[in-house]
Amino acid sequence: MSIKKILVVDDSPTERHFLTELLGEKGYLVLTAASGEEGIARAREEMPDLILMDVVMPGLNGYQATRTLSRDEQTRHIPIFVCTSKGQETDKIWGLRQGALDYLVKPIDGEDLLARIAAL
């Protein structure tokens, strides 16, 4: 699968900026959303090749947004990487059960993330 367009869903402006810079420097087109609700809407509008999803956000959290997108006929084919500060094994298992393809714990290691994207 060729990844070109990535949607970053995170309520932290710092995290969105970090990921936008990191991915943009590698030639990816980066879209952002600041909430789970906005992330779902942007995913349906833009049809990105990959979604990086935070968990702890006001309103719809990342688990709920991941579940919604992975069960929607229109967006179920889009891989989702959960990128969160929630590092317990049970958190990871729950994230993968919601439909995430991968689970990364913050702070995100840029080289690790890029390697995982390249492996898709």
Backbone as XML, in Angstrom:
<?xml version="1.0"?>
<chain id="A" units="angstrom">
  <residue number="1" name="MET">
    <atom name="N" x="0.844" y="-1.184" z="0.000"/>
    <atom name="CA" x="0.000" y="0.000" z="0.000"/>
    <atom name="C" x="0.883" y="1.240" z="0.000"/>
  </residue>
  <residue number="2" name="SER">
    <atom name="N" x="0.593" y="2.155" z="-0.862"/>
    <atom name="CA" x="1.369" y="3.389" z="-0.942"/>
    <atom name="C" x="0.699" y="4.479" z="-0.105"/>
  </residue>
  <residue number="3" name="ILE">
    <atom name="N" x="1.407" y="4.921" z="0.919"/>
    <atom name="CA" x="0.876" y="5.948" z="1.815"/>
    <atom name="C" x="1.332" y="7.318" z="1.320"/>
  </residue>
  <residue number="4" name="LYS">
    <atom name="N" x="0.384" y="8.193" z="1.014"/>
    <atom name="CA" x="0.699" y="9.549" z="0.574"/>
    <atom name="C" x="0.046" y="10.592" z="1.475"/>
  </residue>
  <residue number="5" name="LYS">
    <atom name="N" x="-1.213" y="10.349" z="1.848"/>
    <atom name="CA" x="-1.998" y="11.314" z="2.621"/>
    <atom name="C" x="-2.287" y="10.734" z="4.008"/>
  </residue>
  <residue number="6" name="ILE">
    <atom name="N" x="-1.874" y="11.482" z="5.063"/>
    <atom name="CA" x="-2.035" y="11.014" z="6.444"/>
    <atom name="C" x="-2.858" y="12.028" z="7.231"/>
  </residue>
  <residue number="7" name="LEU">
    <atom name="N" x="-3.856" y="11.529" z="7.949"/>
    <atom name="CA" x="-4.679" y="12.355" z="8.817"/>
    <atom name="C" x="-4.212" y="12.175" z="10.261"/>
  </residue>
  <residue number="8" name="VAL">
    <atom name="N" x="-3.827" y="13.283" z="10.908"/>
    <atom name="CA" x="-3.410" y="13.273" z="12.306"/>
    <atom name="C" x="-4.574" y="13.803" z="13.144"/>
  </residue>
  <residue number="9" name="VAL">
    <atom name="N" x="-5.092" y="12.968" z="14.052"/>
    <atom name="CA" x="-6.198" y="13.366" z="14.917"/>
    <atom name="C" x="-5.656" y="13.452" z="16.344"/>
  </residue>
  <residue number="10" name="ASP">
    <atom name="N" x="-5.510" y="14.689" z="16.854"/>
    <atom name="CA" x="-4.952" y="14.902" z="18.188"/>
    <atom name="C" x="-5.394" y="16.268" z="18.683"/>
  </residue>
  <residue number="11" name="ASP">
    <atom name="N" x="-5.823" y="16.343" z="19.943"/>
    <atom name="CA" x="-6.274" y="17.627" z="20.477"/>
    <atom name="C" x="-5.108" y="18.528" z="20.891"/>
  </residue>
  <residue number="12" name="SER">
    <atom name="N" x="-3.887" y="18.002" z="20.918"/>
    <atom name="CA" x="-2.721" y="18.788" z="21.298"/>
    <atom name="C" x="-2.109" y="19.486" z="20.086"/>
  </residue>
  <residue number="13" name="PRO">
    <atom name="N" x="-2.088" y="20.830" z="20.081"/>
    <atom name="CA" x="-1.452" y="21.550" z="18.977"/>
    <atom name="C" x="0.024" y="21.178" z="18.831"/>
  </residue>
  <residue number="14" name="THR">
    <atom name="N" x="0.685" y="20.895" z="19.949"/>
    <atom name="CA" x="2.103" y="20.515" z="19.916"/>
    <atom name="C" x="2.301" y="19.194" z="19.190"/>
  </residue>
  <residue number="15" name="GLU">
    <atom name="N" x="1.476" y="18.207" z="19.511"/>
    <atom name="CA" x="1.580" y="16.896" z="18.849"/>
    <atom name="C" x="1.249" y="17.010" z="17.357"/>
  </residue>
  <residue number="16" name="ARG">
    <atom name="N" x="0.200" y="17.761" z="17.036"/>
    <atom name="CA" x="-0.155" y="17.940" z="15.608"/>
    <atom name="C" x="1.005" y="18.583" z="14.864"/>
  </residue>
  <residue number="17" name="HIS">
    <atom name="N" x="1.625" y="19.597" z="15.465"/>
    <atom name="CA" x="2.747" y="20.282" z="14.820"/>
    <atom name="C" x="3.930" y="19.321" z="14.636"/>
  </residue>
  <residue number="18" name="PHE">
    <atom name="N" x="4.285" y="18.582" z="15.696"/>
    <atom name="CA" x="5.400" y="17.633" z="15.630"/>
    <atom name="C" x="5.191" y="16.615" z="14.501"/>
  </residue>
  <residue number="19" name="LEU">
    <atom name="N" x="4.009" y="16.006" z="14.466"/>
    <atom name="CA" x="3.740" y="14.980" z="13.455"/>
    <atom name="C" x="3.646" y="15.580" z="12.052"/>
  </residue>
  <residue number="20" name="THR">
    <atom name="N" x="3.073" y="16.777" z="11.939"/>
    <atom name="CA" x="2.985" y="17.442" z="10.634"/>
    <atom name="C" x="4.375" y="17.732" z="10.089"/>
  </residue>
  <residue number="21" name="GLU">
    <atom name="N" x="5.265" y="18.233" z="10.938"/>
    <atom name="CA" x="6.642" y="18.525" z="10.515"/>
    <atom name="C" x="7.371" y="17.241" z="10.129"/>
  </residue>
  <residue number="22" name="LEU">
    <atom name="N" x="7.315" y="16.241" z="11.007"/>
    <atom name="CA" x="8.014" y="14.975" z="10.779"/>
    <atom name="C" x="7.577" y="14.328" z="9.466"/>
  </residue>
  <residue number="23" name="LEU">
    <atom name="N" x="6.270" y="14.226" z="9.267"/>
    <atom name="CA" x="5.740" y="13.553" z="8.077"/>
    <atom name="C" x="5.879" y="14.416" z="6.826"/>
  </residue>
  <residue number="24" name="GLY">
    <atom name="N" x="5.685" y="15.728" z="6.991"/>
    <atom name="CA" x="5.816" y="16.638" z="5.855"/>
    <atom name="C" x="7.219" y="16.634" z="5.271"/>
  </residue>
  <residue number="25" name="GLU">
    <atom name="N" x="8.230" y="16.546" z="6.146"/>
    <atom name="CA" x="9.623" y="16.499" z="5.685"/>
    <atom name="C" x="9.905" y="15.250" z="4.855"/>
  </residue>
  <residue number="26" name="LYS">
    <atom name="N" x="9.130" y="14.208" z="5.060"/>
    <atom name="CA" x="9.299" y="12.957" z="4.310"/>
    <atom name="C" x="8.390" y="12.903" z="3.080"/>
  </residue>
  <residue number="27" name="GLY">
    <atom name="N" x="7.713" y="14.000" z="2.791"/>
    <atom name="CA" x="6.925" y="14.078" z="1.571"/>
    <atom name="C" x="5.464" y="13.685" z="1.691"/>
  </residue>
  <residue number="28" name="TYR">
    <atom name="N" x="5.004" y="13.406" z="2.900"/>
    <atom name="CA" x="3.605" y="13.048" z="3.068"/>
    <atom name="C" x="2.743" y="14.313" z="3.107"/>
  </residue>
  <residue number="29" name="LEU">
    <atom name="N" x="1.551" y="14.223" z="2.559"/>
    <atom name="CA" x="0.555" y="15.281" z="2.698"/>
    <atom name="C" x="-0.144" y="15.021" z="4.022"/>
  </residue>
  <residue number="30" name="VAL">
    <atom name="N" x="-0.074" y="15.994" z="4.937"/>
    <atom name="CA" x="-0.617" y="15.803" z="6.278"/>
    <atom name="C" x="-1.848" y="16.677" z="6.484"/>
  </residue>
  <residue number="31" name="LEU">
    <atom name="N" x="-2.929" y="16.039" z="6.908"/>
    <atom name="CA" x="-4.165" y="16.719" z="7.285"/>
    <atom name="C" x="-4.290" y="16.581" z="8.790"/>
  </residue>
  <residue number="32" name="THR">
    <atom name="N" x="-4.979" y="17.525" z="9.432"/>
    <atom name="CA" x="-5.126" y="17.428" z="10.882"/>
    <atom name="C" x="-6.576" y="17.607" z="11.310"/>
  </residue>
  <residue number="33" name="ALA">
    <atom name="N" x="-6.859" y="17.075" z="12.489"/>
    <atom name="CA" x="-8.148" y="17.249" z="13.140"/>
    <atom name="C" x="-7.880" y="17.317" z="14.632"/>
  </residue>
  <residue number="34" name="ALA">
    <atom name="N" x="-8.631" y="18.154" z="15.352"/>
    <atom name="CA" x="-8.376" y="18.396" z="16.770"/>
    <atom name="C" x="-9.308" y="17.629" z="17.704"/>
  </residue>
  <residue number="35" name="SER">
    <atom name="N" x="-10.190" y="16.790" z="17.147"/>
    <atom name="CA" x="-11.111" y="16.017" z="17.988"/>
    <atom name="C" x="-11.516" y="14.741" z="17.258"/>
  </residue>
  <residue number="36" name="GLY">
    <atom name="N" x="-12.100" y="13.819" z="18.019"/>
    <atom name="CA" x="-12.585" y="12.577" z="17.415"/>
    <atom name="C" x="-13.665" y="12.838" z="16.379"/>
  </residue>
  <residue number="37" name="GLU">
    <atom name="N" x="-14.580" y="13.746" z="16.709"/>
    <atom name="CA" x="-15.668" y="14.066" z="15.777"/>
    <atom name="C" x="-15.116" y="14.662" z="14.477"/>
  </residue>
  <residue number="38" name="GLU">
    <atom name="N" x="-14.184" y="15.616" z="14.626"/>
    <atom name="CA" x="-13.581" y="16.241" z="13.449"/>
    <atom name="C" x="-12.770" y="15.218" z="12.649"/>
  </residue>
  <residue number="39" name="GLY">
    <atom name="N" x="-12.113" y="14.305" z="13.363"/>
    <atom name="CA" x="-11.330" y="13.262" z="12.693"/>
    <atom name="C" x="-12.187" y="12.365" z="11.825"/>
  </residue>
  <residue number="40" name="ILE">
    <atom name="N" x="-13.342" y="11.980" z="12.338"/>
    <atom name="CA" x="-14.266" y="11.141" z="11.560"/>
    <atom name="C" x="-14.739" y="11.895" z="10.320"/>
  </residue>
  <residue number="41" name="ALA">
    <atom name="N" x="-15.126" y="13.153" z="10.504"/>
    <atom name="CA" x="-15.604" y="13.959" z="9.372"/>
    <atom name="C" x="-14.519" y="14.135" z="8.320"/>
  </residue>
  <residue number="42" name="ARG">
    <atom name="N" x="-13.290" y="14.451" z="8.753"/>
    <atom name="CA" x="-12.189" y="14.662" z="7.803"/>
    <atom name="C" x="-11.837" y="13.363" z="7.076"/>
  </residue>
  <residue number="43" name="ALA">
    <atom name="N" x="-11.881" y="12.246" z="7.802"/>
    <atom name="CA" x="-11.584" y="10.955" z="7.176"/>
    <atom name="C" x="-12.585" y="10.649" z="6.069"/>
  </residue>
  <residue number="44" name="ARG">
    <atom name="N" x="-13.853" y="10.933" z="6.326"/>
    <atom name="CA" x="-14.893" y="10.675" z="5.317"/>
    <atom name="C" x="-14.770" y="11.619" z="4.130"/>
  </residue>
  <residue number="45" name="GLU">
    <atom name="N" x="-14.367" y="12.875" z="4.384"/>
    <atom name="CA" x="-14.207" y="13.858" z="3.300"/>
    <atom name="C" x="-12.960" y="13.605" z="2.467"/>
  </residue>
  <residue number="46" name="GLU">
    <atom name="N" x="-11.851" y="13.367" z="3.147"/>
    <atom name="CA" x="-10.536" y="13.344" z="2.498"/>
    <atom name="C" x="-10.051" y="11.958" z="2.091"/>
  </residue>
  <residue number="47" name="MET">
    <atom name="N" x="-10.580" y="10.914" z="2.720"/>
    <atom name="CA" x="-10.165" y="9.533" z="2.467"/>
    <atom name="C" x="-8.633" y="9.390" z="2.494"/>
  </residue>
  <residue number="48" name="PRO">
    <atom name="N" x="-8.014" y="9.640" z="3.662"/>
    <atom name="CA" x="-6.556" y="9.532" z="3.764"/>
    <atom name="C" x="-6.099" y="8.080" z="3.615"/>
  </residue>
  <residue number="49" name="ASP">
    <atom name="N" x="-4.796" y="7.910" z="3.414"/>
    <atom name="CA" x="-4.220" y="6.571" z="3.287"/>
    <atom name="C" x="-3.892" y="5.962" z="4.647"/>
  </residue>
  <residue number="50" name="LEU">
    <atom name="N" x="-3.814" y="6.821" z="5.671"/>
    <atom name="CA" x="-3.489" y="6.389" z="7.031"/>
    <atom name="C" x="-4.022" y="7.430" z="8.007"/>
  </residue>
  <residue number="51" name="ILE">
    <atom name="N" x="-4.442" y="6.967" z="9.194"/>
    <atom name="CA" x="-4.886" y="7.871" z="10.250"/>
    <atom name="C" x="-4.040" y="7.602" z="11.490"/>
  </residue>
  <residue number="52" name="LEU">
    <atom name="N" x="-3.497" y="8.683" z="12.080"/>
    <atom name="CA" x="-2.804" y="8.604" z="13.362"/>
    <atom name="C" x="-3.763" y="9.187" z="14.395"/>
  </residue>
  <residue number="53" name="MET">
    <atom name="N" x="-4.200" y="8.367" z="15.344"/>
    <atom name="CA" x="-5.297" y="8.717" z="16.244"/>
    <atom name="C" x="-4.853" y="8.765" z="17.705"/>
  </residue>
  <residue number="54" name="ASP">
    <atom name="N" x="-5.001" y="9.947" z="18.334"/>
    <atom name="CA" x="-4.796" y="10.078" z="19.774"/>
    <atom name="C" x="-5.991" y="9.424" z="20.469"/>
  </residue>
  <residue number="55" name="VAL">
    <atom name="N" x="-5.852" y="9.112" z="21.758"/>
    <atom name="CA" x="-6.967" y="8.525" z="22.498"/>
    <atom name="C" x="-7.635" y="9.552" z="23.400"/>
  </residue>
  <residue number="56" name="VAL">
    <atom name="N" x="-6.840" y="10.227" z="24.232"/>
    <atom name="CA" x="-7.404" y="11.124" z="25.243"/>
    <atom name="C" x="-7.715" y="12.478" z="24.610"/>
  </residue>
  <residue number="57" name="MET">
    <atom name="N" x="-8.987" y="12.669" z="24.282"/>
    <atom name="CA" x="-9.468" y="13.910" z="23.677"/>
    <atom name="C" x="-10.842" y="14.212" z="24.256"/>
  </residue>
  <residue number="58" name="PRO">
    <atom name="N" x="-11.190" y="15.498" z="24.358"/>
    <atom name="CA" x="-12.543" y="15.823" z="24.839"/>
    <atom name="C" x="-13.595" y="15.369" z="23.826"/>
  </residue>
  <residue number="59" name="GLY">
    <atom name="N" x="-14.790" y="15.107" z="24.313"/>
    <atom name="CA" x="-15.844" y="14.631" z="23.415"/>
    <atom name="C" x="-15.594" y="13.179" z="23.061"/>
  </residue>
  <residue number="60" name="LEU">
    <atom name="N" x="-15.691" y="12.871" z="21.793"/>
    <atom name="CA" x="-15.463" y="11.510" z="21.309"/>
    <atom name="C" x="-13.980" y="11.165" z="21.450"/>
  </residue>
  <residue number="61" name="ASN">
    <atom name="N" x="-13.652" y="10.134" z="22.222"/>
    <atom name="CA" x="-12.240" y="9.794" z="22.381"/>
    <atom name="C" x="-11.735" y="8.970" z="21.189"/>
  </residue>
  <residue number="62" name="GLY">
    <atom name="N" x="-10.444" y="8.737" z="21.168"/>
    <atom name="CA" x="-9.829" y="8.042" z="20.038"/>
    <atom name="C" x="-10.282" y="6.608" z="19.860"/>
  </residue>
  <residue number="63" name="TYR">
    <atom name="N" x="-10.569" y="5.925" z="20.960"/>
    <atom name="CA" x="-11.091" y="4.563" z="20.844"/>
    <atom name="C" x="-12.445" y="4.579" z="20.140"/>
  </residue>
  <residue number="64" name="GLN">
    <atom name="N" x="-13.314" y="5.508" z="20.551"/>
    <atom name="CA" x="-14.641" y="5.603" z="19.950"/>
    <atom name="C" x="-14.538" y="5.980" z="18.467"/>
  </residue>
  <residue number="65" name="ALA">
    <atom name="N" x="-13.664" y="6.941" z="18.145"/>
    <atom name="CA" x="-13.498" y="7.361" z="16.751"/>
    <atom name="C" x="-12.923" y="6.230" z="15.908"/>
  </residue>
  <residue number="66" name="THR">
    <atom name="N" x="-11.967" y="5.496" z="16.472"/>
    <atom name="CA" x="-11.378" y="4.354" z="15.750"/>
    <atom name="C" x="-12.437" y="3.306" z="15.471"/>
  </residue>
  <residue number="67" name="ARG">
    <atom name="N" x="-13.240" y="3.001" z="16.478"/>
    <atom name="CA" x="-14.314" y="2.009" z="16.310"/>
    <atom name="C" x="-15.292" y="2.457" z="15.221"/>
  </residue>
  <residue number="68" name="THR">
    <atom name="N" x="-15.667" y="3.738" z="15.248"/>
    <atom name="CA" x="-16.600" y="4.269" z="14.248"/>
    <atom name="C" x="-16.029" y="4.130" z="12.838"/>
  </residue>
  <residue number="69" name="LEU">
    <atom name="N" x="-14.781" y="4.544" z="12.659"/>
    <atom name="CA" x="-14.164" y="4.513" z="11.327"/>
    <atom name="C" x="-13.913" y="3.082" z="10.842"/>
  </residue>
  <residue number="70" name="SER">
    <atom name="N" x="-13.510" y="2.191" z="11.748"/>
    <atom name="CA" x="-13.187" y="0.822" z="11.331"/>
    <atom name="C" x="-14.428" y="-0.012" z="11.051"/>
  </residue>
  <residue number="71" name="ARG">
    <atom name="N" x="-15.593" y="0.485" z="11.463"/>
    <atom name="CA" x="-16.842" y="-0.247" z="11.204"/>
    <atom name="C" x="-17.693" y="0.405" z="10.125"/>
  </residue>
  <residue number="72" name="ASP">
    <atom name="N" x="-17.226" y="1.521" z="9.605"/>
    <atom name="CA" x="-17.943" y="2.253" z="8.560"/>
    <atom name="C" x="-17.507" y="1.712" z="7.200"/>
  </residue>
  <residue number="73" name="GLU">
    <atom name="N" x="-18.476" y="1.338" z="6.378"/>
    <atom name="CA" x="-18.181" y="0.763" z="5.064"/>
    <atom name="C" x="-17.272" y="1.670" z="4.239"/>
  </residue>
  <residue number="74" name="GLN">
    <atom name="N" x="-17.457" y="2.971" z="4.347"/>
    <atom name="CA" x="-16.705" y="3.947" z="3.553"/>
    <atom name="C" x="-15.242" y="4.066" z="4.005"/>
  </residue>
  <residue number="75" name="THR">
    <atom name="N" x="-14.970" y="3.873" z="5.308"/>
    <atom name="CA" x="-13.629" y="4.144" z="5.835"/>
    <atom name="C" x="-12.927" y="2.923" z="6.440"/>
  </residue>
  <residue number="76" name="ARG">
    <atom name="N" x="-13.558" y="1.788" z="6.435"/>
    <atom name="CA" x="-12.993" y="0.612" z="7.116"/>
    <atom name="C" x="-11.661" y="0.159" z="6.542"/>
  </residue>
  <residue number="77" name="HIS">
    <atom name="N" x="-11.357" y="0.499" z="5.295"/>
    <atom name="CA" x="-10.103" y="0.082" z="4.661"/>
    <atom name="C" x="-8.905" y="0.952" z="5.052"/>
  </residue>
  <residue number="78" name="ILE">
    <atom name="N" x="-9.161" y="2.087" z="5.721"/>
    <atom name="CA" x="-8.077" y="3.012" z="6.082"/>
    <atom name="C" x="-7.388" y="2.499" z="7.348"/>
  </residue>
  <residue number="79" name="PRO">
    <atom name="N" x="-6.071" y="2.219" z="7.285"/>
    <atom name="CA" x="-5.385" y="1.776" z="8.494"/>
    <atom name="C" x="-5.307" y="2.901" z="9.520"/>
  </residue>
  <residue number="80" name="ILE">
    <atom name="N" x="-5.421" y="2.528" z="10.789"/>
    <atom name="CA" x="-5.360" y="3.491" z="11.889"/>
    <atom name="C" x="-4.255" y="3.067" z="12.852"/>
  </residue>
  <residue number="81" name="PHE">
    <atom name="N" x="-3.353" y="4.002" z="13.140"/>
    <atom name="CA" x="-2.350" y="3.806" z="14.187"/>
    <atom name="C" x="-2.797" y="4.644" z="15.377"/>
  </residue>
  <residue number="82" name="VAL">
    <atom name="N" x="-3.012" y="4.026" z="16.518"/>
    <atom name="CA" x="-3.294" y="4.775" z="17.730"/>
    <atom name="C" x="-1.954" y="5.302" z="18.252"/>
  </residue>
  <residue number="83" name="CYS">
    <atom name="N" x="-1.893" y="6.600" z="18.535"/>
    <atom name="CA" x="-0.702" y="7.257" z="19.076"/>
    <atom name="C" x="-1.122" y="7.960" z="20.351"/>
  </residue>
  <residue number="84" name="THR">
    <atom name="N" x="-0.777" y="7.396" z="21.511"/>
    <atom name="CA" x="-1.333" y="7.886" z="22.769"/>
    <atom name="C" x="-0.351" y="7.773" z="23.922"/>
  </residue>
  <residue number="85" name="SER">
    <atom name="N" x="-0.641" y="8.489" z="24.974"/>
    <atom name="CA" x="0.149" y="8.394" z="26.207"/>
    <atom name="C" x="-0.288" y="7.193" z="27.045"/>
  </residue>
  <residue number="86" name="LYS">
    <atom name="N" x="-1.399" y="6.559" z="26.677"/>
    <atom name="CA" x="-1.912" y="5.407" z="27.433"/>
    <atom name="C" x="-1.101" y="4.167" z="27.065"/>
  </residue>
  <residue number="87" name="GLY">
    <atom name="N" x="-0.183" y="3.784" z="27.974"/>
    <atom name="CA" x="0.779" y="2.741" z="27.642"/>
    <atom name="C" x="0.578" y="1.389" z="28.296"/>
  </residue>
  <residue number="88" name="GLN">
    <atom name="N" x="-0.526" y="1.203" z="29.019"/>
    <atom name="CA" x="-0.780" y="-0.098" z="29.642"/>
    <atom name="C" x="-1.108" y="-1.146" z="28.569"/>
  </residue>
  <residue number="89" name="GLU">
    <atom name="N" x="-0.765" y="-2.391" z="28.846"/>
    <atom name="CA" x="-1.048" y="-3.474" z="27.902"/>
    <atom name="C" x="-2.551" y="-3.571" z="27.610"/>
  </residue>
  <residue number="90" name="THR">
    <atom name="N" x="-3.384" y="-3.350" z="28.641"/>
    <atom name="CA" x="-4.837" y="-3.411" z="28.432"/>
    <atom name="C" x="-5.303" y="-2.286" z="27.498"/>
  </residue>
  <residue number="91" name="ASP">
    <atom name="N" x="-4.644" y="-1.119" z="27.562"/>
    <atom name="CA" x="-4.981" y="-0.021" z="26.653"/>
    <atom name="C" x="-4.684" y="-0.427" z="25.210"/>
  </residue>
  <residue number="92" name="LYS">
    <atom name="N" x="-3.525" y="-1.041" z="25.027"/>
    <atom name="CA" x="-3.118" y="-1.469" z="23.682"/>
    <atom name="C" x="-4.096" y="-2.517" z="23.136"/>
  </residue>
  <residue number="93" name="ILE">
    <atom name="N" x="-4.413" y="-3.490" z="23.949"/>
    <atom name="CA" x="-5.348" y="-4.541" z="23.523"/>
    <atom name="C" x="-6.692" y="-3.924" z="23.145"/>
  </residue>
  <residue number="94" name="TRP">
    <atom name="N" x="-7.173" y="-2.988" z="23.969"/>
    <atom name="CA" x="-8.455" y="-2.345" z="23.703"/>
    <atom name="C" x="-8.391" y="-1.556" z="22.399"/>
  </residue>
  <residue number="95" name="GLY">
    <atom name="N" x="-7.300" y="-0.823" z="22.178"/>
    <atom name="CA" x="-7.151" y="-0.050" z="20.943"/>
    <atom name="C" x="-7.174" y="-0.935" z="19.703"/>
  </residue>
  <residue number="96" name="LEU">
    <atom name="N" x="-6.487" y="-2.051" z="19.770"/>
    <atom name="CA" x="-6.458" y="-2.971" z="18.628"/>
    <atom name="C" x="-7.838" y="-3.611" z="18.430"/>
  </residue>
  <residue number="97" name="ARG">
    <atom name="N" x="-8.553" y="-3.865" z="19.514"/>
    <atom name="CA" x="-9.912" y="-4.416" z="19.412"/>
    <atom name="C" x="-10.883" y="-3.444" z="18.759"/>
  </residue>
  <residue number="98" name="GLN">
    <atom name="N" x="-10.600" y="-2.143" z="18.880"/>
    <atom name="CA" x="-11.482" y="-1.135" z="18.280"/>
    <atom name="C" x="-11.249" y="-1.013" z="16.774"/>
  </residue>
  <residue number="99" name="GLY">
    <atom name="N" x="-10.204" y="-1.666" z="16.277"/>
    <atom name="CA" x="-9.949" y="-1.653" z="14.846"/>
    <atom name="C" x="-8.628" y="-1.038" z="14.447"/>
  </residue>
  <residue number="100" name="ALA">
    <atom name="N" x="-7.810" y="-0.615" z="15.421"/>
    <atom name="CA" x="-6.502" y="-0.046" z="15.086"/>
    <atom name="C" x="-5.579" y="-1.131" z="14.539"/>
  </residue>
  <residue number="101" name="LEU">
    <atom name="N" x="-4.746" y="-0.754" z="13.584"/>
    <atom name="CA" x="-3.780" y="-1.680" z="13.005"/>
    <atom name="C" x="-2.507" y="-1.725" z="13.850"/>
  </residue>
  <residue number="102" name="ASP">
    <atom name="N" x="-2.163" y="-0.597" z="14.486"/>
    <atom name="CA" x="-0.941" y="-0.509" z="15.277"/>
    <atom name="C" x="-1.185" y="0.439" z="16.447"/>
  </residue>
  <residue number="103" name="TYR">
    <atom name="N" x="-0.287" y="0.390" z="17.439"/>
    <atom name="CA" x="-0.459" y="1.160" z="18.672"/>
    <atom name="C" x="0.906" y="1.667" z="19.105"/>
  </residue>
  <residue number="104" name="LEU">
    <atom name="N" x="1.074" y="2.989" z="19.152"/>
    <atom name="CA" x="2.332" y="3.595" z="19.564"/>
    <atom name="C" x="2.103" y="4.441" z="20.807"/>
  </residue>
  <residue number="105" name="VAL">
    <atom name="N" x="3.060" y="4.389" z="21.741"/>
    <atom name="CA" x="2.947" y="5.139" z="22.978"/>
    <atom name="C" x="3.805" y="6.399" z="22.886"/>
  </residue>
  <residue number="106" name="LYS">
    <atom name="N" x="3.208" y="7.534" z="23.296"/>
    <atom name="CA" x="3.921" y="8.812" z="23.312"/>
    <atom name="C" x="4.926" y="8.821" z="24.461"/>
  </residue>
  <residue number="107" name="PRO">
    <atom name="N" x="6.031" y="9.537" z="24.326"/>
    <atom name="CA" x="6.365" y="10.355" z="23.159"/>
    <atom name="C" x="6.714" y="9.477" z="21.958"/>
  </residue>
  <residue number="108" name="ILE">
    <atom name="N" x="6.197" y="9.869" z="20.808"/>
    <atom name="CA" x="6.380" y="9.097" z="19.586"/>
    <atom name="C" x="7.831" y="9.205" z="19.122"/>
  </residue>
  <residue number="109" name="ASP">
    <atom name="N" x="8.425" y="8.057" z="18.832"/>
    <atom name="CA" x="9.762" y="8.002" z="18.240"/>
    <atom name="C" x="9.573" y="8.171" z="16.733"/>
  </residue>
  <residue number="110" name="GLY">
    <atom name="N" x="10.058" y="9.285" z="16.193"/>
    <atom name="CA" x="9.847" y="9.612" z="14.787"/>
    <atom name="C" x="10.337" y="8.545" z="13.832"/>
  </residue>
  <residue number="111" name="GLU">
    <atom name="N" x="11.536" y="8.022" z="14.076"/>
    <atom name="CA" x="12.091" y="6.995" z="13.178"/>
    <atom name="C" x="11.270" y="5.710" z="13.229"/>
  </residue>
  <residue number="112" name="ASP">
    <atom name="N" x="10.794" y="5.342" z="14.421"/>
    <atom name="CA" x="9.958" y="4.153" z="14.572"/>
    <atom name="C" x="8.647" y="4.327" z="13.813"/>
  </residue>
  <residue number="113" name="LEU">
    <atom name="N" x="8.028" y="5.499" z="13.962"/>
    <atom name="CA" x="6.778" y="5.761" z="13.264"/>
    <atom name="C" x="6.976" y="5.689" z="11.753"/>
  </residue>
  <residue number="114" name="LEU">
    <atom name="N" x="8.027" y="6.322" z="11.256"/>
    <atom name="CA" x="8.288" y="6.325" z="9.806"/>
    <atom name="C" x="8.539" y="4.894" z="9.303"/>
  </residue>
  <residue number="115" name="ALA">
    <atom name="N" x="9.233" y="4.087" z="10.092"/>
    <atom name="CA" x="9.482" y="2.686" z="9.698"/>
    <atom name="C" x="8.169" y="1.904" z="9.635"/>
  </residue>
  <residue number="116" name="ARG">
    <atom name="N" x="7.283" y="2.135" z="10.596"/>
    <atom name="CA" x="5.998" y="1.422" z="10.601"/>
    <atom name="C" x="5.132" y="1.853" z="9.413"/>
  </residue>
  <residue number="117" name="ILE">
    <atom name="N" x="5.188" y="3.130" z="9.066"/>
    <atom name="CA" x="4.431" y="3.602" z="7.900"/>
    <atom name="C" x="5.006" y="2.971" z="6.632"/>
  </residue>
  <residue number="118" name="ALA">
    <atom name="N" x="6.318" y="2.959" z="6.518"/>
    <atom name="CA" x="6.974" y="2.386" z="5.335"/>
    <atom name="C" x="6.661" y="0.901" z="5.176"/>
  </residue>
  <residue number="119" name="ALA">
    <atom name="N" x="6.409" y="0.217" z="6.284"/>
    <atom name="CA" x="6.131" y="-1.219" z="6.248"/>
    <atom name="C" x="4.720" y="-1.553" z="5.770"/>
  </residue>
  <residue number="120" name="LEU">
    <atom name="N" x="3.849" y="-0.540" z="5.673"/>
    <atom name="CA" x="2.472" y="-0.797" z="5.234"/>
    <atom name="C" x="2.418" y="-1.199" z="3.768"/>
  </residue>
</chain>
